[in-house]
Amino acid sequence: MVQFNYVIFGLSIFLGGIFGWYLKHFLDQKTLGAAVKEAERIKKEAKTESEAKAKDVILIAKDRADNLRNETDREIKRRKKEIERYETKIQRKEDQLDKKTDNVQKRLENLDKKEKRVVSLEQQLDEKVAIQDKEIERIAGLTQEQAKDFLLERTDKKLDLEYSKRIAAHEIRIKEDADRQAKKLVTLAIQRTAVDHVAETTTSEVKLPSDDMKGRIIGREGRNIRTFETLTGVEVIIDDTPEAVVLSAFDPIRRAIARLTLEKLVQDGRIHPARIEESFEKSKTEIDKAIWEVGQQAVLEVGIGDVNPEIIKLLGRLKYRTSYGQNILMHSIEVATLTGNLAAELGTNPTLARRCGLLHDIGKAVDHDVQGTHAAIGAELARRFKEPKGVVHAIAAHHAEVEQKTIEAILVQAADAISAARPGVRGETLSSYIRRLTDLENIASGFEGVDRCFAIQAGREIRIIVEPDEIDDRVTPLLARQVADKIEEQLDYPGQIRVTVIREIRAHEVAS
């Protein structure tokens, strides 16, 4: 019974599935037919609408084409009218050019006729001039070339005389203007420079509390003074001068270190070789520090920018160097200030000028140890420490040892002379200065064949003018050497003296 129910149940499910499938198929067929009909209807409506729109587009395109054709026709007509107007204008211009061409042709024909007539007249004139020239030559007794040379010679003489007079007048006026302008510039530069003018002495004297201290400085059997002189390289002079000893050395730095060392020993009271060595090392360190600080202060005071540290040390050493009693560092600062002021007045570079002025005597810091003039030594030092070429040249040329090629070199020389010539800056008296110049001139004048001689450059150069008939060019170098040898033998002088022998021949002519 149960199995029968299962069979009925399964059969019912199968029949229900068949019925469901048939019903779905029937409904799908009906829906599909309706959709096909709807699609055909939409297609017809779309076709009808597109045909209507296509007709409208065609009509619009035809209207636009007609409008464009009409506008083109109008533009073509306008262009044709303009072309016709231009053609008419060109034709009128051509007619005018033809007329002008005819007129030019007529004028050319007239000019040809006139030219032929002028040529004929020139020929006639040349013939008449030739006849007149022959007549003049016959009357004057001179040929034409001789007369021409005579006239040209007289004209040249007159022109030379007038030219010389004008050149002389211009030279006088230019010299007066230059002197006046130079005095003005120098005066302005000096007025803007304020420097103390104090002459320094080179004597290093150390005061002692009592004469008993001299014995302690000498020490037992002279051991203290020997140790002191060996370390410092300075000679200690102990004489009858009360309560004082004198230090003597060619090197001013050594003398300064020795003075400071001795002052420390005297103040401490304990003087023996070990203490001398200790005081010497401390004094040397202090002097080195002071040299660096003084050099830096000089650079900052002048305002020249970055400077090589070695040059700063050399500047500091100049504090302990004097020339005729004038402190070289103070002199260099003053020259730098004067050079900068002069450069500012002339409109050149004042910073470069001050740098040249500050370093112009840098060679004097080492000229005790190096052979040569301080200008040449300073130029070599500046070149070694990468100073600008203008600075190197100004240093080398500030005593005219080389030809001056820059305005800074000329200004440095002028400022150097101004600083050295100020009253009170140098310890040398006027009488001794004049005596040295006179001695130089007397030595040179004593040689045979010397006409005149002049001591210049503050006694740094002697110029000798010789008689050209008595001394020839081969003898002048020998005479210069002989004068230099005699100066070395008879005179005491600082630095070097240049001997220049000049031989010249002059020709004179008088025009009357």
C-alpha positions in Angstrom: 0.0 0.0 0.0 2.9 2.3 0.9 4.6 1.5 -2.4 1.5 2.4 -4.3 1.3 5.7 -2.6 4.9 6.5 -3.6 4.1 5.6 -7.2 1.1 7.9 -7.3 3.1 10.6 -5.7 5.9 10.4 -8.2 3.5 10.2 -11.1 1.8 13.4 -9.8 5.1 15.2 -9.7 6.0 14.1 -13.2 2.7 15.2 -14.6 2.9 18.5 -12.7 6.4 19.2 -14.3 5.0 18.4 -17.8 2.1 20.8 -17.2 4.4 23.5 -15.9 6.7 23.3 -18.8 3.9 23.5 -21.3 2.4 26.4 -19.6 5.7 28.3 -19.5 6.3 27.6 -23.2 2.9 28.9 -24.1 3.4 32.1 -22.2 6.8 32.7 -23.7 5.5 32.3 -27.2 2.7 34.8 -26.5 5.2 37.3 -25.0 7.6 36.9 -27.9 5.0 37.7 -30.5 3.9 40.8 -28.7 7.5 42.0 -28.5 8.1 41.3 -32.2 5.0 43.4 -33.1 6.2 46.2 -30.8 9.6 46.2 -32.4 8.2 46.5 -35.9 6.1 49.4 -34.9 9.1 51.3 -33.3 11.1 50.6 -36.4 8.5 52.0 -38.7 8.2 55.1 -36.6 12.0 55.6 -36.5 12.3 55.2 -40.2 9.5 57.8 -40.8 11.1 60.3 -38.4 14.6 59.9 -39.9 13.4 60.5 -43.4 11.7 63.7 -42.2 14.9 64.9 -40.5 17.0 64.0 -43.6 14.8 66.1 -45.8 15.1 69.0 -43.3 18.9 68.7 -43.3 19.1 68.6 -47.1 17.0 71.8 -47.3 19.2 73.6 -44.8 22.3 72.6 -46.6 20.9 73.8 -49.9 20.1 77.2 -48.3 23.6 77.5 -46.9 25.2 76.6 -50.2 23.1 79.2 -52.0 24.1 81.9 -49.5 27.8 81.0 -49.7 27.6 81.1 -53.5 26.1 84.5 -53.4 28.7 85.8 -51.0 31.5 84.4 -53.1 30.1 86.1 -56.2 29.9 89.4 -54.4 33.6 89.0 -53.1 34.8 88.2 -56.6 33.1 91.2 -58.1 34.7 93.4 -55.3 38.1 92.0 -56.0 37.8 92.6 -59.7 36.9 96.2 -59.1 40.0 96.7 -56.9 42.2 95.0 -59.4 40.8 97.3 -62.1 41.5 100.3 -59.9 45.1 99.2 -59.2 45.7 98.6 -62.9 44.5 102.1 -63.7 46.8 103.6 -61.0 49.8 101.5 -62.3 49.1 102.6 -65.8 49.1 106.2 -64.7 52.4 105.8 -62.8 54.0 104.2 -65.9 52.9 107.1 -68.0 54.5 109.5 -65.5 57.8 107.4 -65.4 57.9 107.5 -69.2 57.7 111.3 -69.1 60.4 111.5 -66.5 62.6 109.1 -68.4 62.3 111.3 -71.5 63.2 114.4 -69.4 66.3 112.6 -67.9 67.4 111.5 -71.3 67.2 115.1 -72.5 69.2 116.3 -69.5 71.9 113.7 -70.1 72.2 114.8 -73.7 72.6 118.4 -72.4 75.2 117.3 -69.8 77.2 115.5 -72.5 77.3 118.7 -74.5 78.3 120.8 -71.5 81.0 118.2 -70.6 82.5 118.4 -74.1 82.5 122.1 -73.8 84.2 122.0 -70.4 86.9 119.7 -71.7 87.5 122.0 -74.6 87.8 125.0 -72.2 90.2 123.1 -69.9 92.4 122.3 -72.8 92.5 125.9 -73.8 93.2 126.9 -70.2 96.0 124.4 -69.9 97.6 125.8 -73.0 97.3 129.4 -71.7 98.7 128.3 -68.2 101.7 126.5 -69.9 102.4 129.7 -71.9 102.2 131.8 -68.7 104.5 129.4 -66.8 107.1 129.6 -69.5 106.9 133.3 -69.4 107.2 133.4 -65.5 110.2 131.0 -65.7 111.8 133.3 -68.3 111.2 136.4 -66.1 112.1 134.8 -62.7 115.1 132.7 -63.9 113.7 129.6 -62.1 112.0 126.4 -63.2 108.6 125.5 -61.9 110.1 122.7 -59.7 112.7 125.1 -58.2 110.0 127.7 -57.4 107.8 125.0 -55.9 110.6 123.7 -53.7 111.5 127.3 -52.6 107.9 128.1 -51.6 107.5 124.8 -49.8 110.7 125.2 -47.8 109.6 128.7 -46.6 106.2 127.4 -45.7 107.6 124.5 -43.8 109.8 126.8 -41.7 106.9 129.1 -40.9 104.7 126.1 -40.0 107.4 124.5 -37.8 107.9 127.8 -35.9 104.2 128.2 -35.4 103.8 124.6 -34.4 106.6 124.9 -31.8 105.1 128.0 -30.3 101.7 126.4 -30.0 103.1 123.3 -28.4 105.1 125.3 -25.9 102.0 127.3 -25.0 100.0 124.2 -24.6 102.7 122.5 -22.5 102.9 125.5 -20.2 99.1 125.6 -19.7 98.8 121.9 -19.2 101.7 121.9 -16.7 100.1 124.8 -14.8 96.7 123.0 -14.7 98.3 119.7 -13.7 100.3 121.4 -10.9 97.3 123.1 -9.6 95.1 120.0 -9.7 97.9 117.9 -8.1 98.3 120.4 -5.2 94.6 120.4 -4.7 94.4 116.6 -4.5 97.4 116.3 -2.2 96.0 119.0 0.1 92.6 117.2 0.3 94.3 113.9 1.0 96.5 115.3 3.7 93.5 117.2 5.3 91.6 113.9 5.6 94.5 112.1 7.2 95.1 112.5 11.0 98.2 110.6 12.2 100.5 111.3 15.1 103.9 112.4 13.9 106.3 111.1 16.5 109.9 110.2 15.8 111.1 107.0 17.5 114.7 106.2 18.5 116.3 102.8 18.0 118.1 102.8 21.3 116.9 100.0 23.6 117.8 101.0 27.1 116.6 99.0 30.2 116.4 100.9 33.5 117.7 99.2 36.6 116.6 99.7 40.2 120.2 100.1 41.3 123.7 99.7 40.0 124.0 96.5 42.1 121.7 94.8 39.5 124.5 95.1 36.9 126.6 92.6 38.8 123.7 90.1 39.0 123.1 90.5 35.3 126.8 89.7 34.6 126.7 86.7 37.1 129.6 84.7 38.4 132.4 84.7 35.9 130.0 86.2 33.4 127.8 83.1 33.0 124.5 85.0 33.2 125.4 87.6 30.5 126.8 84.9 28.2 123.7 82.9 28.5 121.5 86.0 27.9 123.5 87.0 24.8 123.6 83.5 23.4 119.8 83.0 23.7 118.7 86.4 22.5 121.4 87.2 20.0 121.7 90.6 21.5 124.8 92.3 22.9 124.4 93.7 26.4 126.4 96.9 26.9 127.1 97.6 30.6 129.0 100.8 31.1 129.2 103.7 33.5 125.7 104.8 32.7 123.9 104.9 36.1 121.1 102.5 36.7 120.8 101.4 33.0 122.1 99.0 30.5 121.9 99.2 26.7 120.9 96.4 24.4 122.5 96.4 20.9 121.3 94.2 18.0 120.7 94.7 14.3 117.4 92.8 14.4 114.7 94.9 16.1 112.6 91.8 16.9 115.5 90.2 18.8 116.2 93.5 20.6 112.5 93.7 21.6 112.5 90.1 23.0 115.8 90.7 24.8 114.4 93.9 26.3 111.3 92.3 27.6 113.3 89.3 28.9 115.7 91.6 30.8 112.8 93.6 32.2 111.2 90.4 33.5 114.5 89.3 35.1 115.1 92.6 36.8 111.5 92.7 38.1 111.8 89.2 39.4 115.3 89.6 40.9 116.3 86.0 40.3 118.9 85.9 37.6 120.5 82.6 36.6 120.8 80.6 33.4 117.6 78.5 34.0 115.6 81.6 34.8 117.0 83.4 31.8 115.8 80.6 29.5 112.4 80.6 31.1 112.0 84.3 30.8 113.3 84.3 27.2 110.6 81.7 26.1 107.8 83.7 27.8 109.0 86.9 26.2 109.3 85.4 22.8 105.7 84.0 23.0 104.4 87.4 24.1 106.2 89.3 21.3 104.9 86.8 18.7 101.4 87.3 20.0 101.9 91.1 20.0 103.2 90.9 16.4 100.0 89.0 15.3 97.7 91.4 17.1 99.4 94.5 15.8 99.3 93.1 12.2 95.6 92.3 12.5 94.8 95.7 14.0 96.7 97.4 11.1 94.7 95.4 8.5 91.4 96.2 10.2 92.3 99.9 10.6 93.1 100.3 6.9 90.1 98.2 5.8 91.6 96.1 2.9 89.8 92.8 3.4 91.3 89.4 3.6 95.1 89.2 4.0 97.4 86.1 4.1 98.3 85.3 7.7 102.0 85.4 6.8 101.6 89.0 5.6 99.8 89.9 8.8 102.9 88.6 10.8 105.2 90.7 8.6 103.1 93.8 9.2 103.3 93.2 12.9 107.1 92.9 12.7 107.2 96.4 11.1 106.1 97.8 14.5 109.7 97.1 15.7 111.4 98.6 12.7 112.3 102.3 12.3 113.7 104.4 9.4 115.3 107.6 10.4 113.5 107.3 13.7 110.0 106.9 12.0 108.1 103.8 12.9 107.6 101.8 9.7 104.2 100.4 10.7 102.8 103.8 11.5 104.3 105.1 8.3 102.7 102.3 6.3 99.3 103.0 7.8 99.7 106.7 7.0 100.7 105.9 3.4 97.8 103.6 3.0 95.4 106.3 4.2 96.9 109.0 2.0 96.9 106.6 -1.0 93.3 105.7 -0.5 92.3 109.4 -0.2 94.2 110.3 -3.4 92.6 107.4 -5.2 89.1 108.5 -4.0 89.7 112.0 -5.3 90.9 110.6 -8.7 87.9 108.2 -8.9 90.0 105.0 -8.9 89.7 102.0 -6.6 90.5 103.3 -3.0 90.6 99.8 -1.5 93.3 98.5 -3.9 95.2 101.8 -3.4 95.1 101.4 0.5 96.3 97.8 0.1 99.2 98.9 -2.0 100.1 101.7 0.5 99.9 99.4 3.6 102.2 96.7 2.0 104.6 99.0 0.2 107.4 98.7 2.9 106.6 95.0 3.8 110.1 94.1 2.6 111.7 96.0 5.5 110.4 93.3 7.9 112.9 90.8 6.5 115.5 92.9 4.7 118.0 92.2 7.6 118.0 88.6 6.5 117.5 88.8 2.7 119.8 90.4 0.1 118.4 93.2 -2.0 116.4 96.4 -1.7 113.3 96.4 0.5 111.1 97.2 -2.6 112.3 94.1 -4.5 112.1 91.9 -1.4 108.6 93.2 -0.6 107.4 92.6 -4.2 108.7 89.0 -4.1 107.0 88.4 -0.7 103.7 89.8 -2.1 104.0 87.6 -5.2 104.7 84.5 -3.0 101.7 85.1 -0.9 99.3 85.5 -3.9 98.7 89.3 -3.7 97.2 90.9 -6.8 99.5 91.9 -9.6 98.7 95.6 -9.1 99.9 95.4 -5.5 103.1 93.6 -6.4 103.9 96.2 -9.0 103.2 99.1 -6.7 105.5 97.7 -4.1 108.3 97.1 -6.6 107.9 100.6 -8.2 107.4 102.8 -5.1 111.1 103.9 -5.3 111.2 104.0 -9.1 113.4 100.9 -9.2 111.0 99.6 -12.0 108.9 101.7 -14.3 105.6 102.7 -12.9 102.7 101.4 -15.0 99.6 101.8 -12.8 98.0 104.8 -11.1 98.3 103.0 -7.8 102.1 102.8 -8.1 102.3 106.5 -8.7 100.0 107.3 -5.8 101.9 105.1 -3.4 105.2 106.9 -4.3 103.5 110.3 -3.8 102.0 109.2 -0.5 105.3 107.7 0.7 107.1 111.0 0.0 104.3 113.0 1.8 104.5 110.8 4.9 108.3 111.0 5.0 108.5 114.7 4.4 106.1 115.8 7.2 107.7 117.9 9.9 108.6 115.8 12.9 108.1 112.4 11.5 111.7 111.5 11.0 114.5 112.0 13.5 117.2 113.0 11.0 117.9 116.7 11.1 117.7 118.9 8.0 121.4 119.7 8.2 122.4 116.0 8.2 120.0 115.3 5.3 121.4 118.1 3.2 124.9 117.1 4.1 124.3 113.5 2.8 122.9 114.8 -0.5 125.8 117.3 -0.8 128.3 114.5 -0.2 126.7 112.4 -2.9 126.9 115.2 -5.4 130.5 116.0 -4.5 131.6 112.4 -4.9 130.0 112.3 -8.4 131.4 115.7 -9.4 134.9 114.7 -8.6 135.1 112.4 -11.7 136.5 113.6 -15.0 134.0 114.3 -17.7 131.1 114.9 -15.3 129.1 118.0 -16.3 126.3 118.0 -13.7 124.9 115.7 -11.0 121.7 115.6 -8.9 120.9 113.7 -5.8 117.2 112.7 -6.0 114.7 110.4 -4.4 115.7 111.5 -0.9 119.3 110.5 -1.5 118.3 107.1 -2.9 119.5 107.9 -6.4 122.2 110.1 -8.0 121.9 111.1 -11.6 125.1 112.1 -13.4 125.1 114.0 -16.7 128.4 113.7 -18.6 130.1 115.7 -21.4 129.4 113.7 -24.6 132.6 114.8 -26.2 134.8 113.5 -23.3 132.9 110.3 -22.4 131.5 107.9 -25.0 128.9 105.2 -24.6 131.4 102.5 -23.8 132.8 104.4 -20.8 129.4 105.3 -19.1 128.9 101.9 -17.4 132.5 102.0 -16.1 131.9 105.5 -14.7 128.7 104.3 -13.0 130.5 101.5 -11.3 133.4 103.7 -10.2 131.0 106.2 -8.6 129.1 103.4 -6.8 132.3 102.0 -5.4 133.4 105.4 -4.1 130.0 106.0 -2.5 130.3 102.6 -0.8 133.8 103.4 0.4 133.2 106.9 1.8 129.5 107.2 2.9 127.3 105.5 5.5 123.7 105.3 4.3 120.6 103.1 4.8 119.4 100.8 2.0 120.8 101.2 -1.5 121.7 104.2 -3.8 121.1 103.9 -7.5 123.7 105.5 -9.8 122.5 106.7 -13.2 124.9 108.1 -15.8 123.3 110.0 -18.7 125.0 110.9 -21.9 123.1 112.9 -24.5 123.9 114.8 -27.7 121.8 117.8 -28.6 121.7 119.5 -32.0 120.8 123.2 -32.3 119.7 125.2 -35.3 118.6 128.9 -35.6 116.0 129.9 -38.1 116.1 133.6 -39.1 
